[in-house]
């Protein structure tokens, strides 16, 4: 057999064997555009972005590597940018969210973008399993929003991150080269937290007075779901009645415009816990807020007599203010 022919035959067989094996398994090797993941909690809501990070590598990015508008494919179709590299960029929301003021249900979405010089269209697709945007179908759009690009300092690798984070909102942004794309996210934090409490209180945590107290306290502090807060604090009292949950009951009743009931609870607390100076202040506070100045002064004087020295200057200021009106 001709030696060159034999070597060619061996090489062909090696290539066939390699690709046959490769169709079933692949070794993990470094990617040109490495995978990345970023997670951010907004309140108790979780946002996760899975993406790949291409580099500038000396190239012209906007309008060149990433075309403005939709990119025309050989088959005549037009597709948006995959907002990253390789597979779909995927964004996951644990709870319902508003994107730039528009509702989007909790779930997992493919993230695509249509860049323009003065505006970008952000697309959340119900299809998140495809390779990039090559099989993008507009009919699978769950939401489209429009945002404005912002000039930013140069970054070599594409990056997603969060800023302006509060308990109910955040700005997700993409940065690459000298462009930043901000996207406002908003969650109904109170609704989400309360539903979470409802679920947790049906389990083992529902046997502890402290958890019912904590849930009721959140409602009072956020001035939301006050009827439910009243039921929850009464459940806490039912499990283990104490000064802490009875005092909170009074404040919840006051917040829910049940002033007479609040006064009644605070007066009962004075009889039950006369050695605790704060019971007098709770009653004095609600009396002052409802215009019962003389009664409020009477109880603030009792607070002054029984409170620790560190509290006396504060109580003196309250009494001066009440007596000056």
Secondary structure, 3 states (H helix, E strand, C coil): CCHHHHHHHHHHHHHHHHHHHHCCCCCCCCCCCEEEEEEEEECCEEEEEEEEECECCCCCCECCCECCCCEECCCCCEECECCCCCCCEEEEECCCEEECCEEECCEEEEEEEEECCCCEEEEEECCCCCCCCCCCCHHHEEEEEEECEEEEEEEEEEEEEEECCCCCEEEEEEEEEEEEEEEEEECCHHHHHHHHHHHHHCCHHHHCHHHHHHHHHHHHHHCCCHHHHHHHHHHHHHHCCCHHHHHHHHHHHHHCCCHHHHHHHHHHHHHHCCCCHHHHHHHHHHHHHCCCHHHHHHHHHHHHHHCCHHHHHHHHHHHHHHHCC
